[in-house]
Amino acid sequence: MPSSPAPFDDEDRPTGPVQDSESLLAEGRRFQYEQGIPPLLGREPRFWPWALLAGLLVAISLGIELFWPLPGRHGPLPSCEHVTVGTASCQRVPQTPPHMAH
């Protein structure tokens, strides 16, 4: 039984040994020094501020979902004809003419 073909074509394979990342970084630093490019200013990016922002946005979203639910989730709004005192929202229902009522 023949083995399965290689996942890469011959043209996709590197022709020589692949340089490791440390030599690539050293080459980049050397080029940067030779060209007079100053090193990056500041410090490395930080993960925690973004994680805290994501957590805050999730907490706000859950708070809105749990403590400020949409009115349609608990059934339709009551019609304004049968509104009790203290109802904040109601729905106007169009009046049907008597001859159209069944």
Backbone hydrogen bonds, N-H to C=O, Kabsch-Sander energy under -0.5 kcal/mol:
donor,donor_aa,acceptor,acceptor_aa,energy
12,D,9,D,-1.0
13,R,9,D,-0.7
13,R,10,D,-0.7
24,L,20,D,-1.6
25,L,21,S,-2.6
26,A,22,E,-2.4
27,E,23,S,-2.2
28,G,24,L,-2.2
29,R,25,L,-2.5
30,R,26,A,-2.4
31,F,27,E,-2.4
32,Q,28,G,-2.5
33,Y,29,R,-2.3
34,E,30,R,-2.7
35,Q,31,F,-2.3
36,G,32,Q,-0.5
36,G,33,Y,-0.7
37,I,32,Q,-2.3
51,A,47,F,-2.0
52,L,48,W,-2.8
53,L,49,P,-2.2
54,A,50,W,-2.4
55,G,51,A,-2.4
56,L,52,L,-2.5
57,L,53,L,-2.4
58,V,54,A,-2.2
59,A,55,G,-2.4
60,I,56,L,-2.5
61,S,57,L,-2.3
62,L,58,V,-2.6
63,G,59,A,-2.5
64,I,60,I,-2.5
65,E,61,S,-2.3
66,L,62,L,-2.7
67,F,63,G,-2.7
68,W,64,I,-1.5
73,R,70,L,-1.4
74,H,71,P,-1.2
75,G,72,G,-1.0
80,C,91,Q,-1.8
82,H,79,S,-0.9
83,V,80,C,-0.9
87,T,84,T,-1.7
91,Q,78,P,-2.9
100,M,97,P,-1.6
101,A,97,P,-0.9
101,A,98,P,-0.5
